[in-house]
Amino acid sequence: MPGWVSDALVDAGLGQAYRDRPPYQRNDYLSWINRAVRDATKRKRLHQMLAELEAGDVYMGREWHPRRS
């Protein structure tokens, strides 16, 4: 994970929310952010990821609910 993404998670207090997501979602978010060519697009995608983690019930713009154990 790039340091600037990790820093953003910590600054937003969303590190645990990120770790609670399934591995495929964590990988999808990171690869989606890193595939962007422009820095502005990377920042926009990072902010979307943070907003979705904060909401807790959204993944890549779609409704999502974690499985209950």
Distance bins in CASP14 RR format, pairs under 12 A and 6 or more apart:
PFRMAT RR
TARGET T0000
AUTHOR 0000-0000-0000
RMODE 2
METHOD distances of the structure
MODEL  1
1 7 0 0 0 0 1 0 0 0 0 0 0
1 8 0 0 0 0 0 1 0 0 0 0 0
1 9 0 0 0 0 1 0 0 0 0 0 0
1 10 0 0 0 0 0 1 0 0 0 0 0
1 15 0 0 0 0 0 1 0 0 0 0 0
1 18 0 0 0 0 1 0 0 0 0 0 0
1 19 0 0 0 0 0 1 0 0 0 0 0
1 26 0 0 0 0 1 0 0 0 0 0 0
1 27 0 0 0 0 0 1 0 0 0 0 0
1 29 0 0 0 0 1 0 0 0 0 0 0
1 30 1 0 1 0 0 0 0 0 0 0 0
1 31 0 0 0 0 0 1 0 0 0 0 0
1 33 0 0 0 0 1 0 0 0 0 0 0
1 34 0 0 0 0 1 0 0 0 0 0 0
1 46 0 0 0 0 0 1 0 0 0 0 0
1 49 0 0 0 0 0 1 0 0 0 0 0
2 8 0 0 0 0 1 0 0 0 0 0 0
2 9 0 0 0 0 0 1 0 0 0 0 0
2 29 0 0 0 0 0 1 0 0 0 0 0
2 30 1 0 0 1 0 0 0 0 0 0 0
2 31 0 0 0 0 0 1 0 0 0 0 0
2 33 0 0 0 0 1 0 0 0 0 0 0
2 34 1 0 0 1 0 0 0 0 0 0 0
2 36 0 0 0 0 0 1 0 0 0 0 0
2 39 0 0 0 0 0 1 0 0 0 0 0
2 42 0 0 0 0 1 0 0 0 0 0 0
2 46 0 0 0 0 1 0 0 0 0 0 0
3 9 0 0 0 0 1 0 0 0 0 0 0
3 10 0 0 0 0 1 0 0 0 0 0 0
3 11 0 0 0 0 0 1 0 0 0 0 0
3 30 0 0 0 0 0 1 0 0 0 0 0
3 33 0 0 0 0 0 1 0 0 0 0 0
3 34 0 0 0 0 0 1 0 0 0 0 0
3 46 0 0 0 0 0 1 0 0 0 0 0
4 10 0 0 0 0 0 1 0 0 0 0 0
4 11 0 0 0 0 0 1 0 0 0 0 0
4 30 0 0 0 0 0 1 0 0 0 0 0
4 33 0 0 0 0 1 0 0 0 0 0 0
4 34 0 0 0 0 0 1 0 0 0 0 0
4 39 0 0 0 0 0 1 0 0 0 0 0
4 42 0 0 0 0 1 0 0 0 0 0 0
4 43 0 0 0 0 1 0 0 0 0 0 0
4 46 0 0 0 0 1 0 0 0 0 0 0
5 11 0 0 0 0 0 1 0 0 0 0 0
5 12 0 0 0 0 0 1 0 0 0 0 0
5 14 0 0 0 0 0 1 0 0 0 0 0
5 15 0 0 0 0 0 1 0 0 0 0 0
5 18 0 0 0 0 1 0 0 0 0 0 0
5 26 0 0 0 0 0 1 0 0 0 0 0
5 29 0 0 0 0 1 0 0 0 0 0 0
5 30 1 0 0 1 0 0 0 0 0 0 0
5 31 0 0 0 0 0 1 0 0 0 0 0
5 32 0 0 0 0 0 1 0 0 0 0 0
5 33 1 0 0 1 0 0 0 0 0 0 0
5 34 0 0 0 0 1 0 0 0 0 0 0
5 36 0 0 0 0 0 1 0 0 0 0 0
5 42 0 0 0 0 1 0 0 0 0 0 0
5 43 0 0 0 0 0 1 0 0 0 0 0
5 45 0 0 0 0 1 0 0 0 0 0 0
5 46 1 0 0 1 0 0 0 0 0 0 0
5 47 0 0 0 0 0 1 0 0 0 0 0
5 49 0 0 0 0 1 0 0 0 0 0 0
5 50 0 0 0 0 1 0 0 0 0 0 0
5 53 0 0 0 0 0 1 0 0 0 0 0
6 12 0 0 0 0 0 1 0 0 0 0 0
6 13 0 0 0 0 0 1 0 0 0 0 0
6 14 0 0 0 0 0 1 0 0 0 0 0
6 15 0 0 0 0 1 0 0 0 0 0 0
6 18 0 0 0 0 1 0 0 0 0 0 0
6 19 0 0 0 0 0 1 0 0 0 0 0
6 26 0 0 0 0 0 1 0 0 0 0 0
6 30 0 0 0 0 0 1 0 0 0 0 0
6 33 0 0 0 0 0 1 0 0 0 0 0
6 46 0 0 0 0 0 1 0 0 0 0 0
7 13 0 0 0 0 0 1 0 0 0 0 0
7 14 0 0 0 0 0 1 0 0 0 0 0
7 15 0 0 0 0 0 1 0 0 0 0 0
7 46 0 0 0 0 0 1 0 0 0 0 0
7 50 0 0 0 0 0 1 0 0 0 0 0
8 14 0 0 0 0 1 0 0 0 0 0 0
8 15 0 0 0 0 1 0 0 0 0 0 0
8 18 0 0 0 0 1 0 0 0 0 0 0
8 29 0 0 0 0 0 1 0 0 0 0 0
8 30 0 0 0 0 0 1 0 0 0 0 0
8 33 0 0 0 0 1 0 0 0 0 0 0
8 42 0 0 0 0 0 1 0 0 0 0 0
8 43 0 0 0 0 1 0 0 0 0 0 0
8 45 0 0 0 0 0 1 0 0 0 0 0
8 46 1 0 1 0 0 0 0 0 0 0 0
8 47 0 0 0 0 1 0 0 0 0 0 0
8 48 0 0 0 0 0 1 0 0 0 0 0
8 49 0 0 0 0 1 0 0 0 0 0 0
8 50 1 0 0 1 0 0 0 0 0 0 0
8 51 0 0 0 0 0 1 0 0 0 0 0
8 53 0 0 0 0 0 1 0 0 0 0 0
8 54 0 0 0 0 0 1 0 0 0 0 0
9 15 1 0 1 0 0 0 0 0 0 0 0
9 16 0 0 0 0 1 0 0 0 0 0 0
9 17 0 0 0 0 1 0 0 0 0 0 0
9 18 1 0 1 0 0 0 0 0 0 0 0
9 19 0 0 0 0 1 0 0 0 0 0 0
9 20 0 0 0 0 0 1 0 0 0 0 0
9 21 0 0 0 0 0 1 0 0 0 0 0
9 26 0 0 0 0 0 1 0 0 0 0 0
9 29 0 0 0 0 0 1 0 0 0 0 0
9 30 0 0 0 0 0 1 0 0 0 0 0
9 33 0 0 0 0 0 1 0 0 0 0 0
9 46 0 0 0 0 1 0 0 0 0 0 0
9 47 0 0 0 0 0 1 0 0 0 0 0
9 49 0 0 0 0 1 0 0 0 0 0 0
9 50 1 0 0 1 0 0 0 0 0 0 0
9 53 1 0 0 1 0 0 0 0 0 0 0
9 54 0 0 0 0 0 1 0 0 0 0 0
10 16 0 0 0 0 0 1 0 0 0 0 0
10 17 0 0 0 0 0 1 0 0 0 0 0
10 18 0 0 0 0 1 0 0 0 0 0 0
10 19 0 0 0 0 0 1 0 0 0 0 0
10 50 0 0 0 0 0 1 0 0 0 0 0
11 46 0 0 0 0 0 1 0 0 0 0 0
11 50 0 0 0 0 1 0 0 0 0 0 0
12 18 0 0 0 0 1 0 0 0 0 0 0
12 46 0 0 0 0 1 0 0 0 0 0 0
12 47 0 0 0 0 1 0 0 0 0 0 0
12 49 0 0 0 0 1 0 0 0 0 0 0
12 50 1 0 1 0 0 0 0 0 0 0 0
12 51 0 0 0 0 1 0 0 0 0 0 0
12 52 0 0 0 0 0 1 0 0 0 0 0
12 53 1 0 0 1 0 0 0 0 0 0 0
12 54 1 0 0 1 0 0 0 0 0 0 0
13 19 0 0 0 0 0 1 0 0 0 0 0
13 50 0 0 0 0 1 0 0 0 0 0 0
13 53 0 0 0 0 1 0 0 0 0 0 0
13 54 0 0 0 0 1 0 0 0 0 0 0
14 20 0 0 0 0 1 0 0 0 0 0 0
14 21 0 0 0 0 0 1 0 0 0 0 0
14 29 0 0 0 0 0 1 0 0 0 0 0
14 46 0 0 0 0 0 1 0 0 0 0 0
14 47 0 0 0 0 0 1 0 0 0 0 0
14 49 0 0 0 0 1 0 0 0 0 0 0
14 50 1 0 0 1 0 0 0 0 0 0 0
14 51 0 0 0 0 1 0 0 0 0 0 0
14 52 0 0 0 0 1 0 0 0 0 0 0
14 53 1 0 1 0 0 0 0 0 0 0 0
14 54 1 0 0 1 0 0 0 0 0 0 0
14 55 0 0 0 0 0 1 0 0 0 0 0
14 56 0 0 0 0 1 0 0 0 0 0 0
15 21 0 0 0 0 1 0 0 0 0 0 0
15 26 0 0 0 0 0 1 0 0 0 0 0
15 49 0 0 0 0 0 1 0 0 0 0 0
15 50 0 0 0 0 1 0 0 0 0 0 0
15 53 1 0 0 1 0 0 0 0 0 0 0
15 54 0 0 0 0 0 1 0 0 0 0 0
16 53 0 0 0 0 1 0 0 0 0 0 0
16 54 0 0 0 0 0 1 0 0 0 0 0
16 56 0 0 0 0 0 1 0 0 0 0 0
17 25 0 0 0 0 0 1 0 0 0 0 0
17 26 0 0 0 0 0 1 0 0 0 0 0
17 29 0 0 0 0 0 1 0 0 0 0 0
17 49 0 0 0 0 0 1 0 0 0 0 0
17 50 0 0 0 0 1 0 0 0 0 0 0
17 51 0 0 0 0 0 1 0 0 0 0 0
17 52 0 0 0 0 1 0 0 0 0 0 0
17 53 1 0 1 0 0 0 0 0 0 0 0
17 54 1 0 0 1 0 0 0 0 0 0 0
17 55 0 0 0 0 1 0 0 0 0 0 0
17 56 1 0 0 1 0 0 0 0 0 0 0
17 57 0 0 0 0 0 1 0 0 0 0 0
17 58 0 0 0 0 0 1 0 0 0 0 0
17 59 0 0 0 0 0 1 0 0 0 0 0
17 66 0 0 0 0 0 1 0 0 0 0 0
18 25 0 0 0 0 1 0 0 0 0 0 0
18 26 1 0 0 1 0 0 0 0 0 0 0
18 27 0 0 0 0 0 1 0 0 0 0 0
18 28 0 0 0 0 0 1 0 0 0 0 0
18 29 1 0 0 1 0 0 0 0 0 0 0
18 30 0 0 0 0 1 0 0 0 0 0 0
18 46 0 0 0 0 0 1 0 0 0 0 0
18 49 0 0 0 0 1 0 0 0 0 0 0
18 50 0 0 0 0 1 0 0 0 0 0 0
18 52 0 0 0 0 0 1 0 0 0 0 0
18 53 1 0 1 0 0 0 0 0 0 0 0
18 54 0 0 0 0 0 1 0 0 0 0 0
18 56 0 0 0 0 0 1 0 0 0 0 0
18 59 0 0 0 0 0 1 0 0 0 0 0
19 25 0 0 0 0 0 1 0 0 0 0 0
19 26 1 0 0 1 0 0 0 0 0 0 0
19 53 0 0 0 0 0 1 0 0 0 0 0
20 26 0 0 0 0 1 0 0 0 0 0 0
20 53 0 0 0 0 1 0 0 0 0 0 0
20 56 0 0 0 0 1 0 0 0 0 0 0
20 64 0 0 0 0 0 1 0 0 0 0 0
20 66 1 0 0 1 0 0 0 0 0 0 0
20 67 0 0 0 0 0 1 0 0 0 0 0
20 69 0 0 0 0 0 1 0 0 0 0 0
21 27 0 0 0 0 1 0 0 0 0 0 0
21 28 0 0 0 0 1 0 0 0 0 0 0
21 29 1 0 0 1 0 0 0 0 0 0 0
21 30 0 0 0 0 0 1 0 0 0 0 0
21 49 0 0 0 0 1 0 0 0 0 0 0
21 52 0 0 0 0 1 0 0 0 0 0 0
21 53 1 0 0 1 0 0 0 0 0 0 0
21 56 0 0 0 0 1 0 0 0 0 0 0
21 57 0 0 0 0 0 1 0 0 0 0 0
21 58 0 0 0 0 0 1 0 0 0 0 0
21 59 1 0 0 1 0 0 0 0 0 0 0
21 60 0 0 0 0 0 1 0 0 0 0 0
21 64 0 0 0 0 1 0 0 0 0 0 0
21 66 1 0 0 1 0 0 0 0 0 0 0
21 67 0 0 0 0 0 1 0 0 0 0 0
22 28 0 0 0 0 1 0 0 0 0 0 0
22 29 0 0 0 0 0 1 0 0 0 0 0
22 59 0 0 0 0 1 0 0 0 0 0 0
22 64 0 0 0 0 1 0 0 0 0 0 0
22 65 0 0 0 0 0 1 0 0 0 0 0
22 66 0 0 0 0 1 0 0 0 0 0 0
22 67 0 0 0 0 1 0 0 0 0 0 0
23 29 0 0 0 0 0 1 0 0 0 0 0
23 30 0 0 0 0 0 1 0 0 0 0 0
24 30 0 0 0 0 0 1 0 0 0 0 0
24 31 0 0 0 0 0 1 0 0 0 0 0
24 32 0 0 0 0 0 1 0 0 0 0 0
24 59 0 0 0 0 1 0 0 0 0 0 0
24 60 0 0 0 0 0 1 0 0 0 0 0
24 64 0 0 0 0 0 1 0 0 0 0 0
25 31 0 0 0 0 0 1 0 0 0 0 0
25 32 0 0 0 0 0 1 0 0 0 0 0
25 49 0 0 0 0 1 0 0 0 0 0 0
25 52 0 0 0 0 1 0 0 0 0 0 0
25 53 0 0 0 0 1 0 0 0 0 0 0
25 56 0 0 0 0 0 1 0 0 0 0 0
25 58 0 0 0 0 0 1 0 0 0 0 0
25 59 1 0 1 0 0 0 0 0 0 0 0
25 60 0 0 0 0 1 0 0 0 0 0 0
25 61 0 0 0 0 0 1 0 0 0 0 0
25 62 0 0 0 0 0 1 0 0 0 0 0
25 64 0 0 0 0 1 0 0 0 0 0 0
25 66 0 0 0 0 1 0 0 0 0 0 0
26 32 0 0 0 0 0 1 0 0 0 0 0
26 33 0 0 0 0 0 1 0 0 0 0 0
26 49 0 0 0 0 1 0 0 0 0 0 0
26 53 0 0 0 0 0 1 0 0 0 0 0
26 59 0 0 0 0 0 1 0 0 0 0 0
27 33 0 0 0 0 0 1 0 0 0 0 0
27 34 0 0 0 0 0 1 0 0 0 0 0
27 60 0 0 0 0 0 1 0 0 0 0 0
28 34 0 0 0 0 0 1 0 0 0 0 0
28 35 0 0 0 0 0 1 0 0 0 0 0
28 45 0 0 0 0 0 1 0 0 0 0 0
28 49 0 0 0 0 1 0 0 0 0 0 0
28 52 0 0 0 0 0 1 0 0 0 0 0
28 59 0 0 0 0 1 0 0 0 0 0 0
28 60 1 0 0 1 0 0 0 0 0 0 0
28 61 0 0 0 0 0 1 0 0 0 0 0
28 62 0 0 0 0 0 1 0 0 0 0 0
28 64 0 0 0 0 0 1 0 0 0 0 0
29 35 0 0 0 0 0 1 0 0 0 0 0
29 36 0 0 0 0 0 1 0 0 0 0 0
29 42 0 0 0 0 0 1 0 0 0 0 0
29 45 0 0 0 0 1 0 0 0 0 0 0
29 46 0 0 0 0 1 0 0 0 0 0 0
29 47 0 0 0 0 0 1 0 0 0 0 0
29 48 0 0 0 0 1 0 0 0 0 0 0
29 49 1 0 1 0 0 0 0 0 0 0 0
29 50 0 0 0 0 1 0 0 0 0 0 0
29 51 0 0 0 0 0 1 0 0 0 0 0
29 52 0 0 0 0 1 0 0 0 0 0 0
29 53 0 0 0 0 1 0 0 0 0 0 0
29 58 0 0 0 0 0 1 0 0 0 0 0
29 59 0 0 0 0 1 0 0 0 0 0 0
29 60 1 0 0 1 0 0 0 0 0 0 0
29 61 0 0 0 0 0 1 0 0 0 0 0
30 36 0 0 0 0 0 1 0 0 0 0 0
30 42 0 0 0 0 0 1 0 0 0 0 0
30 45 0 0 0 0 0 1 0 0 0 0 0
30 46 0 0 0 0 0 1 0 0 0 0 0
30 49 0 0 0 0 1 0 0 0 0 0 0
31 42 0 0 0 0 0 1 0 0 0 0 0
31 45 0 0 0 0 0 1 0 0 0 0 0
31 49 0 0 0 0 0 1 0 0 0 0 0
31 60 0 0 0 0 0 1 0 0 0 0 0
32 41 0 0 0 0 0 1 0 0 0 0 0
32 42 0 0 0 0 1 0 0 0 0 0 0
32 44 0 0 0 0 0 1 0 0 0 0 0
32 45 1 0 1 0 0 0 0 0 0 0 0
32 46 0 0 0 0 1 0 0 0 0 0 0
32 48 0 0 0 0 1 0 0 0 0 0 0
32 49 0 0 0 0 1 0 0 0 0 0 0
32 52 0 0 0 0 0 1 0 0 0 0 0
32 59 0 0 0 0 0 1 0 0 0 0 0
32 60 1 0 0 1 0 0 0 0 0 0 0
32 61 0 0 0 0 0 1 0 0 0 0 0
33 39 0 0 0 0 0 1 0 0 0 0 0
33 41 0 0 0 0 1 0 0 0 0 0 0
33 42 1 0 1 0 0 0 0 0 0 0 0
33 43 0 0 0 0 1 0 0 0 0 0 0
33 44 0 0 0 0 1 0 0 0 0 0 0
33 45 1 0 1 0 0 0 0 0 0 0 0
33 46 1 0 1 0 0 0 0 0 0 0 0
33 47 0 0 0 0 0 1 0 0 0 0 0
33 48 0 0 0 0 1 0 0 0 0 0 0
33 49 1 0 0 1 0 0 0 0 0 0 0
33 50 0 0 0 0 0 1 0 0 0 0 0
33 60 0 0 0 0 0 1 0 0 0 0 0
34 41 0 0 0 0 0 1 0 0 0 0 0
34 42 1 0 0 1 0 0 0 0 0 0 0
34 45 0 0 0 0 1 0 0 0 0 0 0
34 46 0 0 0 0 0 1 0 0 0 0 0
34 49 0 0 0 0 0 1 0 0 0 0 0
35 41 0 0 0 0 1 0 0 0 0 0 0
35 42 0 0 0 0 1 0 0 0 0 0 0
35 45 0 0 0 0 1 0 0 0 0 0 0
36 42 1 0 1 0 0 0 0 0 0 0 0
36 43 0 0 0 0 1 0 0 0 0 0 0
36 44 1 0 0 1 0 0 0 0 0 0 0
36 45 1 0 1 0 0 0 0 0 0 0 0
36 46 0 0 0 0 1 0 0 0 0 0 0
36 48 0 0 0 0 0 1 0 0 0 0 0
36 49 0 0 0 0 0 1 0 0 0 0 0
37 45 0 0 0 0 0 1 0 0 0 0 0
38 44 0 0 0 0 1 0 0 0 0 0 0
38 45 0 0 0 0 0 1 0 0 0 0 0
39 45 0 0 0 0 0 1 0 0 0 0 0
39 46 0 0 0 0 0 1 0 0 0 0 0
40 46 0 0 0 0 0 1 0 0 0 0 0
40 47 0 0 0 0 0 1 0 0 0 0 0
41 47 0 0 0 0 0 1 0 0 0 0 0
41 48 0 0 0 0 0 1 0 0 0 0 0
42 48 0 0 0 0 0 1 0 0 0 0 0
42 49 0 0 0 0 0 1 0 0 0 0 0
43 49 0 0 0 0 0 1 0 0 0 0 0
43 50 0 0 0 0 0 1 0 0 0 0 0
44 50 0 0 0 0 0 1 0 0 0 0 0
44 51 0 0 0 0 0 1 0 0 0 0 0
45 51 0 0 0 0 0 1 0 0 0 0 0
45 52 0 0 0 0 0 1 0 0 0 0 0
45 60 0 0 0 0 0 1 0 0 0 0 0
45 61 0 0 0 0 0 1 0 0 0 0 0
46 52 0 0 0 0 0 1 0 0 0 0 0
46 53 0 0 0 0 0 1 0 0 0 0 0
47 53 0 0 0 0 0 1 0 0 0 0 0
47 54 0 0 0 0 0 1 0 0 0 0 0
48 54 0 0 0 0 0 1 0 0 0 0 0
48 55 0 0 0 0 0 1 0 0 0 0 0
48 58 0 0 0 0 1 0 0 0 0 0 0
48 59 0 0 0 0 0 1 0 0 0 0 0
48 60 0 0 0 0 1 0 0 0 0 0 0
48 61 1 0 0 1 0 0 0 0 0 0 0
49 55 0 0 0 0 0 1 0 0 0 0 0
49 56 0 0 0 0 0 1 0 0 0 0 0
49 58 0 0 0 0 1 0 0 0 0 0 0
49 59 0 0 0 0 1 0 0 0 0 0 0
49 60 0 0 0 0 1 0 0 0 0 0 0
49 61 0 0 0 0 0 1 0 0 0 0 0
50 56 0 0 0 0 0 1 0 0 0 0 0
50 58 0 0 0 0 0 1 0 0 0 0 0
51 57 0 0 0 0 0 1 0 0 0 0 0
51 58 1 0 0 1 0 0 0 0 0 0 0
51 59 0 0 0 0 0 1 0 0 0 0 0
51 60 0 0 0 0 0 1 0 0 0 0 0
51 61 0 0 0 0 1 0 0 0 0 0 0
52 58 1 0 1 0 0 0 0 0 0 0 0
52 59 1 0 0 1 0 0 0 0 0 0 0
52 60 1 0 0 1 0 0 0 0 0 0 0
52 61 1 0 0 1 0 0 0 0 0 0 0
52 62 0 0 0 0 1 0 0 0 0 0 0
52 63 0 0 0 0 0 1 0 0 0 0 0
52 64 0 0 0 0 1 0 0 0 0 0 0
53 59 0 0 0 0 1 0 0 0 0 0 0
53 60 0 0 0 0 0 1 0 0 0 0 0
53 64 0 0 0 0 0 1 0 0 0 0 0
53 66 0 0 0 0 0 1 0 0 0 0 0
55 61 0 0 0 0 1 0 0 0 0 0 0
55 62 0 0 0 0 0 1 0 0 0 0 0
55 63 0 0 0 0 1 0 0 0 0 0 0
55 64 0 0 0 0 1 0 0 0 0 0 0
55 65 0 0 0 0 0 1 0 0 0 0 0
56 63 0 0 0 0 0 1 0 0 0 0 0
56 64 1 0 0 1 0 0 0 0 0 0 0
56 65 0 0 0 0 1 0 0 0 0 0 0
56 66 0 0 0 0 1 0 0 0 0 0 0
57 63 1 0 0 1 0 0 0 0 0 0 0
57 64 1 0 0 1 0 0 0 0 0 0 0
57 65 1 0 0 1 0 0 0 0 0 0 0
57 66 0 0 0 0 1 0 0 0 0 0 0
58 64 1 0 0 1 0 0 0 0 0 0 0
58 65 0 0 0 0 1 0 0 0 0 0 0
58 66 0 0 0 0 0 1 0 0 0 0 0
59 65 0 0 0 0 1 0 0 0 0 0 0
59 66 0 0 0 0 1 0 0 0 0 0 0
END
